[in-house]
Amino acid sequence: MPAPPLPELAALQRIVELGAQHLQYRVACEVDVPGGSYPVPVVTLGNPDPGVPAVGFFGGVHGLERIGAEVVIAYLQSLVMRLQWDSTLHKQLETLRLVFMPIVNPGGMQMGTRANPRGVDLMRNAPISSLEPVPFLVGGQRISSRLPWYRGASLAPMEAENQALCAVVQSELLSHPFSLALDCHSGFGVSDRLWFPYAHTRAPIAHLAEMHALKSIFGQSHSYHRYTFEPQSTQYLAHGDVWDHLYQIACQQERRVFLPLTLEMGSWLWVKKNPRQLFSRHGIFNPLIQHRQQRVLRQHQMLLDFLSRAASGHGRWLPSAQTRANVHAQALQDWY
């Protein structure tokens, strides 16, 4: 008996068929669920040369947060439609690699759970532990998979979905001299936040100056944006953050710049406008009314497109050896 159909997988498959001449599609792994299995798909386009910059877009890490997968899929669909007529986009993709992994946790999406089908929270599952105290349960726990934020058993390998995610990031992003990543989530709060590592410590990252430069050109290019750009540790610390883990791997490679971001969409704004969402399992983390969902999808396309352009032109905005110390000092003042 096949697994129940997943609308996001069906939508992605239609986009892949439409853009078949421009895209490459593969399955990173298969995830078993009651009644069958789901693929964890990867879509790539642009120049595969490891010398060009690369950007990765990720979603669906938490099964309840379907809007994250939908934001990534909507951007991919926009690119496929534009490739039919947009000569500027074709030119951009000659010097850029784009990677899409919009449905990292298909089992959790089908089951309507934050965790994967084995009860493990993929964002608490990497082999890295906080150096400082974390919030009870929320920061990751090993008590039971029946409780939220379960990290998995001590010394156990990462879950298959996370192993696939890490393999894609290492092969498709960390193999390039410059890369960006955006992982799309929705959570509590009324504002949209852009988080960067670390989650396991309040210490600043090695590429703080580069991250501040990225924030600066974003603000200059989009003066009226409403994102709060900050280290994740500003809000809370956690064990097992997969982007902390991957960033530390990237830092072991000389002359590589990897800047991972997490988009945390403020879902309490949707609940405030439609309190009935509190009584829906999916409503706390996703806009249920159609026009609000469409607005969210439109709103974040600007961010994803900005990151693609920023990667293409990274040589024009990354701090130079002469300015880096001053940018780093300004970042410390702004964030720490």
JOSULSUL-V937056 format. One record per pair of residues at least 4 apart in sequence whose ideal C-beta (glycine too) atoms are under 7 Angstrom apart, sorted by the first residue. I is the first residue (numbers start at 1). J is the second residue. D is the distance in whole Angstrom. If there is no record, write none. Layout:
BEGIN
i=I j=J d=D
i=I j=J d=D
END
This chain:
BEGIN
i=1 j=35 d=5
i=1 j=36 d=6
i=2 j=35 d=7
i=2 j=36 d=5
i=3 j=33 d=5
i=3 j=35 d=5
i=3 j=36 d=3
i=3 j=37 d=6
i=3 j=38 d=6
i=3 j=110 d=7
i=4 j=35 d=7
i=4 j=110 d=6
i=5 j=10 d=6
i=6 j=10 d=7
i=6 j=38 d=6
i=6 j=106 d=6
i=6 j=109 d=6
i=6 j=110 d=6
i=7 j=11 d=6
i=8 j=12 d=6
i=8 j=60 d=7
i=8 j=66 d=7
i=8 j=69 d=5
i=8 j=70 d=7
i=8 j=73 d=6
i=8 j=103 d=6
i=8 j=109 d=7
i=9 j=13 d=6
i=9 j=38 d=7
i=9 j=103 d=6
i=9 j=106 d=7
i=10 j=14 d=7
i=11 j=15 d=7
i=11 j=73 d=6
i=12 j=16 d=6
i=12 j=41 d=6
i=12 j=73 d=6
i=12 j=102 d=6
i=12 j=103 d=7
i=13 j=17 d=6
i=14 j=18 d=6
i=15 j=19 d=6
i=15 j=73 d=7
i=15 j=76 d=6
i=15 j=77 d=5
i=15 j=80 d=6
i=16 j=20 d=7
i=16 j=23 d=6
i=16 j=25 d=5
i=16 j=43 d=6
i=18 j=80 d=5
i=19 j=23 d=5
i=19 j=80 d=4
i=19 j=83 d=6
i=22 j=45 d=5
i=22 j=83 d=5
i=23 j=43 d=5
i=23 j=45 d=5
i=24 j=44 d=5
i=24 j=45 d=7
i=25 j=41 d=7
i=25 j=43 d=5
i=26 j=42 d=5
i=27 j=39 d=4
i=27 j=40 d=7
i=27 j=41 d=6
i=28 j=40 d=5
i=28 j=42 d=5
i=28 j=164 d=4
i=28 j=167 d=7
i=28 j=168 d=6
i=29 j=40 d=5
i=29 j=160 d=5
i=29 j=161 d=7
i=29 j=164 d=4
i=30 j=37 d=5
i=30 j=39 d=6
i=31 j=37 d=6
i=31 j=38 d=5
i=31 j=40 d=6
i=31 j=106 d=6
i=31 j=107 d=5
i=31 j=117 d=7
i=31 j=160 d=6
i=31 j=161 d=6
i=32 j=37 d=5
i=32 j=117 d=7
i=33 j=37 d=6
i=33 j=38 d=6
i=33 j=107 d=5
i=33 j=110 d=6
i=33 j=117 d=5
i=38 j=106 d=4
i=38 j=107 d=6
i=38 j=110 d=7
i=40 j=103 d=7
i=40 j=104 d=6
i=40 j=106 d=6
i=40 j=161 d=6
i=40 j=164 d=5
i=41 j=103 d=6
i=42 j=99 d=7
i=42 j=101 d=5
i=42 j=168 d=6
i=43 j=76 d=6
i=43 j=100 d=4
i=44 j=97 d=7
i=44 j=98 d=7
i=44 j=99 d=5
i=44 j=172 d=7
i=45 j=93 d=6
i=45 j=98 d=5
i=46 j=93 d=4
i=46 j=96 d=5
i=46 j=97 d=5
i=46 j=98 d=5
i=47 j=52 d=5
i=47 j=93 d=7
i=47 j=94 d=6
i=47 j=95 d=6
i=47 j=96 d=6
i=47 j=97 d=6
i=48 j=97 d=6
i=50 j=175 d=5
i=50 j=176 d=6
i=51 j=177 d=7
i=52 j=95 d=5
i=52 j=96 d=6
i=52 j=97 d=6
i=52 j=176 d=7
i=53 j=96 d=6
i=53 j=176 d=6
i=53 j=178 d=4
i=53 j=179 d=6
i=53 j=311 d=4
i=53 j=312 d=6
i=53 j=314 d=6
i=54 j=97 d=4
i=54 j=99 d=6
i=54 j=172 d=6
i=54 j=173 d=5
i=54 j=176 d=4
i=54 j=179 d=4
i=54 j=311 d=7
i=55 j=98 d=6
i=55 j=179 d=7
i=55 j=180 d=5
i=55 j=307 d=6
i=55 j=308 d=6
i=55 j=311 d=5
i=56 j=99 d=4
i=56 j=101 d=7
i=56 j=169 d=6
i=56 j=172 d=6
i=56 j=173 d=5
i=56 j=181 d=4
i=57 j=72 d=5
i=57 j=75 d=7
i=57 j=100 d=5
i=57 j=182 d=5
i=57 j=304 d=6
i=58 j=72 d=7
i=58 j=101 d=5
i=58 j=104 d=6
i=58 j=181 d=7
i=58 j=182 d=7
i=58 j=183 d=4
i=58 j=184 d=7
i=59 j=68 d=4
i=59 j=69 d=4
i=59 j=71 d=6
i=59 j=72 d=4
i=59 j=102 d=4
i=59 j=103 d=7
i=59 j=184 d=4
i=60 j=68 d=6
i=60 j=69 d=4
i=60 j=102 d=6
i=60 j=103 d=4
i=60 j=104 d=5
i=60 j=105 d=5
i=60 j=109 d=6
i=61 j=104 d=5
i=61 j=105 d=6
i=61 j=122 d=5
i=61 j=123 d=6
i=61 j=183 d=6
i=61 j=185 d=7
i=62 j=105 d=7
i=62 j=108 d=7
i=62 j=114 d=5
i=62 j=123 d=7
i=62 j=185 d=6
i=63 j=105 d=5
i=63 j=108 d=2
i=63 j=109 d=4
i=63 j=111 d=6
i=63 j=112 d=6
i=63 j=113 d=5
i=63 j=114 d=6
i=64 j=112 d=6
i=64 j=113 d=6
i=64 j=114 d=5
i=64 j=282 d=7
i=64 j=285 d=5
i=65 j=185 d=5
i=65 j=186 d=5
i=65 j=285 d=5
i=65 j=286 d=7
i=66 j=70 d=6
i=66 j=109 d=6
i=66 j=282 d=7
i=66 j=286 d=5
i=67 j=71 d=6
i=67 j=186 d=5
i=67 j=265 d=6
i=67 j=286 d=5
i=67 j=287 d=7
i=67 j=296 d=6
i=68 j=72 d=7
i=68 j=184 d=4
i=68 j=185 d=5
i=68 j=186 d=6
i=69 j=73 d=6
i=69 j=102 d=5
i=69 j=103 d=5
i=70 j=74 d=6
i=70 j=297 d=6
i=71 j=75 d=7
i=71 j=184 d=5
i=71 j=297 d=6
i=71 j=300 d=5
i=72 j=76 d=7
i=72 j=100 d=6
i=72 j=102 d=4
i=72 j=184 d=6
i=73 j=77 d=6
i=73 j=102 d=5
i=74 j=78 d=7
i=74 j=297 d=5
i=74 j=301 d=7
i=75 j=79 d=7
i=75 j=301 d=6
i=75 j=304 d=4
i=76 j=80 d=6
i=76 j=100 d=5
i=77 j=81 d=6
i=78 j=82 d=6
i=78 j=301 d=6
i=79 j=83 d=6
i=79 j=89 d=7
i=82 j=86 d=4
i=82 j=89 d=5
i=83 j=89 d=6
i=83 j=90 d=7
i=86 j=90 d=7
i=87 j=91 d=6
i=88 j=92 d=6
i=89 j=93 d=6
i=92 j=96 d=6
i=92 j=312 d=6
i=95 j=312 d=6
i=96 j=308 d=7
i=96 j=311 d=6
i=96 j=312 d=5
i=97 j=172 d=7
i=97 j=176 d=7
i=98 j=308 d=7
i=99 j=168 d=7
i=99 j=172 d=5
i=99 j=173 d=7
i=101 j=165 d=7
i=101 j=168 d=6
i=103 j=109 d=7
i=104 j=122 d=7
i=104 j=161 d=5
i=104 j=165 d=6
i=105 j=109 d=6
i=105 j=116 d=5
i=105 j=122 d=6
i=105 j=161 d=6
i=106 j=110 d=6
i=107 j=111 d=6
i=107 j=116 d=5
i=107 j=117 d=4
i=108 j=113 d=5
i=108 j=114 d=7
i=108 j=115 d=6
i=108 j=116 d=5
i=108 j=117 d=7
i=111 j=117 d=6
i=112 j=281 d=5
i=112 j=282 d=6
i=114 j=121 d=6
i=114 j=148 d=6
i=115 j=119 d=5
i=115 j=120 d=5
i=115 j=121 d=5
i=115 j=150 d=6
i=116 j=120 d=5
i=116 j=122 d=6
i=116 j=159 d=6
i=116 j=161 d=6
i=118 j=145 d=7
i=118 j=159 d=7
i=119 j=145 d=3
i=119 j=146 d=7
i=119 j=150 d=6
i=120 j=125 d=5
i=120 j=145 d=7
i=120 j=150 d=6
i=120 j=152 d=5
i=120 j=159 d=5
i=121 j=125 d=6
i=121 j=148 d=7
i=121 j=149 d=5
i=121 j=150 d=6
i=121 j=151 d=7
i=122 j=159 d=6
i=122 j=161 d=6
i=122 j=162 d=5
i=122 j=242 d=7
i=123 j=241 d=6
i=123 j=242 d=6
i=124 j=140 d=4
i=124 j=149 d=5
i=124 j=151 d=5
i=124 j=238 d=6
i=124 j=239 d=6
i=124 j=240 d=4
i=125 j=151 d=6
i=125 j=152 d=5
i=125 j=158 d=6
i=125 j=159 d=6
i=125 j=162 d=5
i=125 j=240 d=5
i=125 j=242 d=7
i=126 j=158 d=6
i=126 j=162 d=7
i=126 j=240 d=5
i=126 j=241 d=6
i=126 j=242 d=4
i=126 j=244 d=7
i=126 j=245 d=4
i=127 j=158 d=7
i=127 j=245 d=7
i=128 j=200 d=5
i=128 j=240 d=6
i=128 j=241 d=7
i=128 j=244 d=5
i=128 j=245 d=5
i=129 j=200 d=7
i=129 j=239 d=5
i=130 j=134 d=5
i=130 j=139 d=7
i=130 j=200 d=4
i=130 j=201 d=7
i=130 j=237 d=5
i=130 j=238 d=6
i=130 j=239 d=5
i=131 j=200 d=6
i=131 j=201 d=5
i=132 j=201 d=6
i=132 j=202 d=7
i=132 j=237 d=6
i=134 j=139 d=3
i=134 j=140 d=6
i=134 j=237 d=5
i=134 j=238 d=6
i=134 j=239 d=6
i=135 j=139 d=5
i=135 j=236 d=6
i=137 j=141 d=5
i=137 j=147 d=6
i=137 j=148 d=7
i=137 j=149 d=5
i=138 j=149 d=6
i=138 j=236 d=7
i=139 j=236 d=7
i=139 j=237 d=6
i=139 j=238 d=5
i=139 j=239 d=6
i=140 j=149 d=5
i=140 j=151 d=5
i=140 j=238 d=5
i=140 j=239 d=3
i=140 j=240 d=5
i=141 j=147 d=6
i=141 j=149 d=6
i=141 j=150 d=6
i=141 j=151 d=6
i=142 j=151 d=5
i=142 j=153 d=7
i=142 j=154 d=6
i=143 j=147 d=6
i=144 j=150 d=7
i=145 j=150 d=5
i=151 j=239 d=6
i=151 j=240 d=5
i=152 j=156 d=5
i=152 j=159 d=7
i=158 j=162 d=4
i=158 j=163 d=5
i=160 j=164 d=6
i=161 j=165 d=6
i=162 j=166 d=6
i=162 j=242 d=6
i=163 j=167 d=6
i=164 j=168 d=6
i=165 j=169 d=6
i=165 j=242 d=7
i=166 j=170 d=6
i=166 j=246 d=6
i=167 j=171 d=6
i=168 j=172 d=5
i=169 j=173 d=5
i=169 j=174 d=6
i=169 j=181 d=7
i=169 j=246 d=5
i=170 j=174 d=5
i=170 j=249 d=7
i=171 j=175 d=6
i=173 j=179 d=4
i=173 j=181 d=6
i=173 j=258 d=6
i=174 j=179 d=7
i=174 j=249 d=7
i=174 j=250 d=5
i=174 j=253 d=7
i=174 j=256 d=7
i=174 j=258 d=6
i=177 j=255 d=6
i=177 j=256 d=6
i=178 j=257 d=5
i=178 j=311 d=7
i=178 j=314 d=5
i=179 j=258 d=5
i=180 j=259 d=5
i=180 j=307 d=5
i=180 j=310 d=7
i=180 j=311 d=5
i=181 j=260 d=4
i=181 j=261 d=7
i=182 j=261 d=5
i=182 j=263 d=6
i=182 j=304 d=7
i=182 j=307 d=6
i=183 j=243 d=7
i=183 j=262 d=5
i=184 j=263 d=5
i=185 j=262 d=6
i=185 j=263 d=7
i=185 j=264 d=5
i=185 j=265 d=7
i=186 j=265 d=4
i=186 j=267 d=5
i=186 j=285 d=5
i=186 j=286 d=7
i=187 j=264 d=5
i=187 j=267 d=6
i=188 j=267 d=7
i=188 j=268 d=6
i=189 j=193 d=7
i=189 j=266 d=4
i=189 j=268 d=6
i=190 j=266 d=5
i=190 j=268 d=5
i=190 j=269 d=5
i=190 j=272 d=7
i=191 j=226 d=7
i=191 j=228 d=6
i=191 j=266 d=5
i=192 j=226 d=6
i=192 j=227 d=5
i=192 j=263 d=7
i=192 j=265 d=5
i=192 j=266 d=5
i=193 j=227 d=7
i=193 j=228 d=5
i=193 j=230 d=7
i=193 j=264 d=4
i=194 j=227 d=5
i=194 j=229 d=5
i=194 j=261 d=5
i=194 j=263 d=6
i=195 j=230 d=6
i=195 j=231 d=7
i=195 j=232 d=4
i=195 j=261 d=7
i=195 j=262 d=4
i=195 j=264 d=6
i=196 j=205 d=7
i=196 j=211 d=5
i=196 j=231 d=6
i=196 j=232 d=7
i=196 j=259 d=7
i=196 j=260 d=7
i=196 j=261 d=6
i=197 j=205 d=5
i=197 j=232 d=7
i=197 j=243 d=6
i=197 j=244 d=5
i=197 j=247 d=5
i=197 j=260 d=6
i=198 j=203 d=7
i=198 j=205 d=6
i=198 j=231 d=7
i=198 j=232 d=7
i=198 j=233 d=6
i=198 j=244 d=5
i=199 j=232 d=4
i=199 j=233 d=6
i=199 j=237 d=6
i=199 j=238 d=5
i=199 j=241 d=4
i=199 j=244 d=5
i=200 j=237 d=6
i=200 j=238 d=7
i=200 j=239 d=7
i=200 j=241 d=6
i=200 j=244 d=5
i=201 j=233 d=7
i=202 j=233 d=5
i=204 j=208 d=5
i=204 j=332 d=7
i=204 j=336 d=6
i=205 j=211 d=7
i=205 j=247 d=7
i=206 j=251 d=6
i=207 j=211 d=6
i=207 j=257 d=6
i=207 j=259 d=6
i=208 j=212 d=6
i=208 j=328 d=6
i=208 j=331 d=5
i=209 j=213 d=6
i=209 j=319 d=5
i=209 j=324 d=5
i=209 j=327 d=4
i=209 j=328 d=4
i=209 j=331 d=6
i=210 j=214 d=7
i=210 j=257 d=6
i=210 j=259 d=6
i=210 j=318 d=6
i=210 j=319 d=7
i=211 j=215 d=7
i=211 j=259 d=6
i=211 j=331 d=7
i=212 j=216 d=6
i=212 j=327 d=6
i=212 j=330 d=6
i=212 j=331 d=4
i=212 j=334 d=7
i=213 j=217 d=7
i=213 j=317 d=6
i=213 j=318 d=6
i=213 j=319 d=5
i=213 j=327 d=6
i=214 j=218 d=6
i=214 j=259 d=6
i=214 j=310 d=6
i=215 j=219 d=6
i=215 j=229 d=5
i=216 j=220 d=6
i=217 j=221 d=6
i=217 j=310 d=7
i=217 j=317 d=5
i=218 j=222 d=6
i=218 j=225 d=7
i=218 j=306 d=6
i=219 j=223 d=7
i=221 j=306 d=6
i=222 j=302 d=6
i=222 j=306 d=7
i=230 j=234 d=5
i=230 j=335 d=6
i=231 j=335 d=6
i=232 j=262 d=7
i=233 j=237 d=6
i=241 j=245 d=7
i=242 j=246 d=6
i=243 j=247 d=6
i=243 j=260 d=4
i=243 j=262 d=6
i=244 j=248 d=6
i=245 j=249 d=7
i=246 j=250 d=6
i=246 j=260 d=7
i=247 j=251 d=6
i=247 j=258 d=6
i=247 j=260 d=6
i=250 j=256 d=6
i=250 j=258 d=4
i=263 j=300 d=7
i=263 j=303 d=7
i=265 j=296 d=7
i=267 j=271 d=7
i=267 j=284 d=6
i=267 j=285 d=5
i=268 j=272 d=6
i=269 j=273 d=7
i=270 j=274 d=6
i=270 j=277 d=6
i=270 j=287 d=4
i=270 j=292 d=6
i=271 j=275 d=6
i=271 j=277 d=5
i=271 j=278 d=6
i=271 j=284 d=6
i=274 j=288 d=7
i=274 j=289 d=6
i=277 j=283 d=3
i=277 j=284 d=6
i=277 j=288 d=6
i=278 j=283 d=7
i=278 j=284 d=7
i=280 j=288 d=6
i=282 j=286 d=5
i=283 j=288 d=5
i=287 j=292 d=4
i=287 j=293 d=5
i=287 j=296 d=6
i=289 j=293 d=7
i=290 j=294 d=6
i=291 j=295 d=6
i=292 j=296 d=6
i=293 j=297 d=6
i=294 j=298 d=6
i=295 j=299 d=6
i=296 j=300 d=7
i=297 j=301 d=7
i=300 j=304 d=6
i=301 j=305 d=6
i=302 j=306 d=6
i=303 j=307 d=7
i=304 j=308 d=7
i=305 j=309 d=6
i=306 j=310 d=6
i=307 j=311 d=6
i=308 j=312 d=7
i=309 j=313 d=6
i=310 j=314 d=7
i=313 j=317 d=7
i=314 j=318 d=5
i=319 j=323 d=5
i=319 j=324 d=4
i=319 j=327 d=5
i=320 j=324 d=7
i=323 j=327 d=6
i=324 j=328 d=6
i=325 j=329 d=6
i=326 j=330 d=6
i=327 j=331 d=6
i=328 j=332 d=7
i=329 j=333 d=7
i=330 j=334 d=6
i=331 j=335 d=6
i=332 j=336 d=5
END
